[in-house]
Each structure stands twice: as C-alpha cells, then as structure tokens.
Amino acid sequence: MIYSKEVEEMCPVAQGVHHGCAPIPEEAKWVKAKEVKDISGYTHGIGWCAPQQGACKLSLNVKDGIIQEALVETVGCSGMTHSAAMAAEILPGLTVMEALNTDLVCDAINTAMRELFLQIVYGRSQSAFSEDGLAIGAGLEDLGKGLRTMTGTTYGTLKKGPRYLELTEGYITAIALDEEDMIIGYKYVNFGRMMDFIKKGDDPKEALEKASGQYGRVADAVRLIDPRTDKEVK
C-alpha cells in the first residue's frame, strides 16, 4: 500500500461507531452482503444500446452469487438477437461480478446487466420477500404459455392515426373501427398457441382458427381493417 506524504504525516485518530453494511432483503431473509456469494435473488434489468436502436430485458435467477438461470429478451436490432444467443450460453454459471465484465458484444445486454446488478445488490429484487426465492424456471414462467415474449408494437401518425400491430394477446390481424373511425377493439392470433397446436398435429388452418381471438367491442364495429395494409377485413 502506498500512502502520500500528507497521509504519512497525519496522526492516527480512531474511527467511531461502525456497524458494517446495512442488511438487505434477500429471499425473505435480511442479509449483510459482504461478498459476492452473499447475493441471491431473481430480478430484471432493462438496457439500451449506444445508438439507442434496440433494447434488452434481462432476467437472472441468482443463488449464492452464481447465476443459475438467464432469460434474454431483445427488440429492435438483429445483431442484438444473436448476442442474446451468446448471453444465454455465457451467463449461467458466472458470478454476478463476472457477468458485469463478459464479452457479450451487445451494449443493450451489458447495460441491462448493469441495471440488474444495481437492483439485486441493493435488495430490490423481485424475490426479496419470497421465502427461498423463486425456483429455477421462473424465467420461463414469465413468458407464459407458448414460451413467447409478450411484445407491444404500435404505430401512429398525426395525419393517419394509430395502428395496433402486436399486443399482449398476439399478432393483430384486424382493428375494429366505429362510425367515427376510432379503435374499439381488435382481432389477433397468438402465434405461441398456434405453434403448439401445429406441433400436436393440428392442421395449420385449424390451428390458426383455434389460436385466434378478439378483444373489445369487435361486434359493434362499423368496419374492420388490416392495420398493415388498411384493407377491409370481413
């Protein structure tokens, strides 16, 4: 240890009361986290890349400082999607410290890791008050049936108004308009469910029908239009 001349010439003064670090909530326990192995929890981080053309939602399940499970969801950049494939291979088995300095290529995933790290080491994890935390597999449960990311894609202009393209239920096939051309509902296809039906042996056309649904006052619509082509839908 090297000290400056000023410090070397200082006289010693005893430190006052010091109780160490404050405990943080981890999996229904109060933990004074002093080392990486003291960190446990399941939580999420959101990141963006330098040109801000894409974003990542990263979910990690950490037990005793080691990443046991990683869910990487990306949007807006094809390169980021391939980096996500790397991340799913690289992250499990690393400590949360190691994960801050991995070669994930993608700025958005790295930024998500940074934001997630801050949450988890400050005791702000999703499982902070869940006894024994969340089981490995919680990431898949976040995706729901069909194991497909829930996405919302909407578009609008001042001149032509809004278009719903994809919402939680799935891919929007038609938007329902009233007599004032305001959206009052929509029809959709849940691709995750459709693929499950096809894998079970259903004819694709039948699977499409079974995975289709509607939301809102579709029955009251004056007309239905395809949000991608503006053609009327029957």
C-alpha positions in Angstrom: 0.0 0.0 0.0 1.4 3.4 -1.0 0.5 6.5 1.0 1.1 10.1 0.1 3.5 12.2 2.3 0.5 14.1 3.7 -1.2 11.0 4.9 2.0 9.5 6.3 2.5 12.6 8.4 -1.1 12.6 9.8 -1.6 11.5 13.4 -3.9 8.4 13.9 -7.5 9.1 15.0 -9.7 6.2 16.0 -12.8 5.5 13.9 -16.1 6.0 15.7 -19.1 3.7 15.8 -19.3 1.5 12.7 -21.8 -1.3 12.4 -20.9 -2.5 9.0 -23.1 -2.6 6.0 -26.9 -2.4 6.3 -28.8 -5.6 5.7 -30.8 -6.0 2.5 -33.8 -8.3 1.9 -32.9 -11.4 0.0 -35.4 -14.3 -0.4 -37.2 -13.5 2.9 -34.0 -13.0 4.9 -32.1 -9.9 5.9 -28.6 -10.3 4.7 -25.5 -8.2 5.3 -23.9 -8.7 1.9 -20.1 -8.5 2.1 -19.1 -10.9 -0.6 -20.5 -12.0 -4.0 -21.6 -15.3 -2.5 -24.0 -13.4 -0.2 -26.1 -12.3 -3.1 -29.3 -14.2 -4.1 -32.4 -13.2 -5.9 -34.5 -13.1 -9.1 -34.9 -9.8 -10.9 -34.9 -8.0 -14.2 -32.8 -5.3 -15.8 -33.6 -3.1 -18.9 -30.8 -1.9 -21.2 -30.3 0.0 -24.4 -27.5 0.2 -26.9 -25.3 3.2 -27.7 -27.1 4.2 -30.9 -30.4 3.6 -29.0 -31.7 1.4 -31.8 -32.5 -1.6 -29.6 -33.4 -2.7 -26.1 -33.0 -5.7 -23.9 -34.9 -7.1 -20.9 -32.6 -9.4 -18.9 -33.9 -11.6 -16.2 -31.5 -13.5 -13.9 -32.0 -16.0 -11.1 -29.0 -15.8 -8.8 -28.3 -18.2 -5.9 -25.4 -17.7 -3.6 -23.8 -15.3 -6.0 -24.0 -17.7 -9.0 -26.3 -17.1 -12.0 -28.5 -20.2 -12.3 -30.9 -19.0 -14.9 -30.9 -16.3 -17.6 -33.8 -15.0 -19.8 -32.7 -12.6 -22.5 -35.4 -10.8 -24.4 -34.4 -8.3 -27.1 -36.1 -6.0 -29.6 -35.2 -3.6 -32.3 -31.8 -4.9 -33.6 -30.9 -8.1 -35.4 -27.3 -8.1 -34.1 -28.6 -7.9 -30.6 -30.7 -11.1 -31.2 -27.6 -13.0 -32.0 -25.8 -11.5 -29.0 -28.7 -12.8 -26.9 -28.0 -16.3 -28.0 -24.4 -15.9 -26.8 -25.7 -14.4 -23.5 -27.9 -17.4 -22.8 -24.8 -19.7 -23.1 -22.4 -17.4 -21.3 -24.2 -16.1 -18.2 -25.4 -19.2 -16.3 -22.6 -20.3 -14.0 -21.0 -16.9 -13.7 -21.0 -14.8 -10.6 -22.9 -11.5 -10.7 -19.5 -9.8 -10.7 -18.1 -11.8 -13.6 -21.3 -11.1 -15.6 -20.6 -7.4 -15.4 -17.5 -7.9 -17.5 -18.3 -10.5 -20.1 -17.8 -10.1 -23.8 -21.5 -10.0 -24.8 -20.8 -7.7 -27.7 -24.2 -6.0 -27.3 -24.4 -2.7 -25.4 -28.0 -3.2 -24.6 -27.4 -6.6 -22.8 -24.4 -5.2 -21.0 -26.4 -2.1 -19.9 -29.3 -4.4 -18.7 -26.8 -6.4 -16.7 -25.5 -3.2 -15.0 -29.1 -2.1 -14.1 -30.0 -5.5 -12.9 -26.8 -5.7 -10.8 -27.7 -2.4 -9.1 -31.1 -3.7 -8.2 -30.0 -7.0 -6.8 -27.1 -5.7 -4.7 -29.3 -3.1 -3.2 -32.0 -5.6 -2.2 -34.6 -4.5 -4.8 -35.0 -8.0 -6.4 -38.4 -9.4 -7.3 -37.9 -12.2 -4.9 -36.7 -10.0 -2.0 -39.5 -11.2 0.3 -40.2 -14.6 -1.2 -39.1 -17.5 1.1 -36.2 -19.4 -0.6 -36.7 -17.1 -3.6 -38.1 -18.3 -6.9 -37.4 -21.7 -8.4 -35.1 -22.2 -11.3 -37.5 -21.9 -14.2 -39.2 -18.7 -13.1 -37.9 -17.1 -16.3 -39.9 -19.4 -18.4 -43.0 -18.8 -16.3 -42.6 -15.1 -17.1 -43.1 -16.0 -20.8 -46.4 -17.8 -20.1 -47.9 -20.4 -22.4 -46.2 -20.9 -25.7 -42.9 -19.6 -24.3 -43.0 -16.5 -26.4 -42.1 -12.9 -25.3 -45.0 -10.6 -24.8 -44.5 -7.6 -27.1 -46.4 -4.5 -27.8 -45.9 -2.9 -31.2 -48.0 0.1 -32.1 -47.5 2.9 -34.6 -49.2 6.2 -35.2 -49.0 9.4 -37.2 -50.7 12.7 -36.7 -52.2 12.6 -40.2 -53.4 8.9 -40.3 -53.8 8.0 -36.6 -52.8 4.8 -34.7 -52.2 1.2 -35.9 -52.1 -1.7 -33.4 -49.7 -4.3 -34.8 -49.0 -6.6 -31.9 -50.2 -6.6 -28.3 -50.0 -9.0 -25.3 -52.6 -11.3 -26.8 -50.6 -11.7 -30.1 -50.3 -10.5 -33.7 -53.1 -8.1 -34.6 -55.0 -9.2 -37.7 -57.7 -6.5 -37.7 -58.6 -3.4 -35.8 -62.3 -2.6 -35.2 -63.4 0.9 -36.0 -66.7 2.7 -35.0 -68.6 5.3 -37.1 -66.0 7.9 -36.1 -63.1 5.7 -37.2 -61.9 5.2 -33.6 -60.5 1.9 -32.5 -62.9 0.0 -30.3 -61.3 -3.5 -30.4 -59.1 -5.8 -32.4 -58.7 -9.4 -33.6 -55.5 -11.3 -33.0 -53.6 -14.6 -33.5 -51.5 -15.9 -30.6 -48.5 -17.4 -32.5 -47.2 -19.3 -29.5 -50.6 -21.2 -29.1 -50.8 -21.7 -32.8 -47.4 -23.4 -33.0 -48.3 -25.6 -30.0 -51.4 -26.8 -31.8 -49.5 -27.5 -35.0 -46.8 -29.4 -33.1 -49.6 -31.6 -31.6 -50.8 -32.5 -35.1 -53.5 -29.9 -35.9 -53.9 -28.8 -39.5 -52.3 -25.3 -39.8 -55.6 -23.7 -40.8 -57.4 -25.3 -37.9 -54.5 -24.3 -35.6 -54.9 -20.7 -36.8 -58.6 -20.6 -36.0 -58.1 -22.1 -32.6 -55.4 -19.6 -31.7 -57.4 -16.6 -32.9 -59.4 -14.3 -30.7 -60.7 -10.8 -30.3 -60.8 -8.1 -27.7 -63.1 -5.2 -27.1 -66.3 -4.3 -29.0 -65.5 -6.0 -32.2 -69.1 -7.0 -32.7 -70.1 -3.3 -32.7 -67.6 -2.3 -35.4 -68.7 -0.4 -38.5 -65.7 -1.9 -40.2 -62.6 -4.0 -39.6 -59.2 -3.1 -41.3 -55.9 -4.8 -41.5 -53.5 -2.5 -39.6 -50.7 -3.3 -42.1 -52.5 -2.8 -45.4 -55.6 -0.8 -44.5 -57.7 -3.3 -46.5 -61.1 -4.1 -45.0 -61.3 -7.4 -43.3 -64.5 -9.5 -43.3 
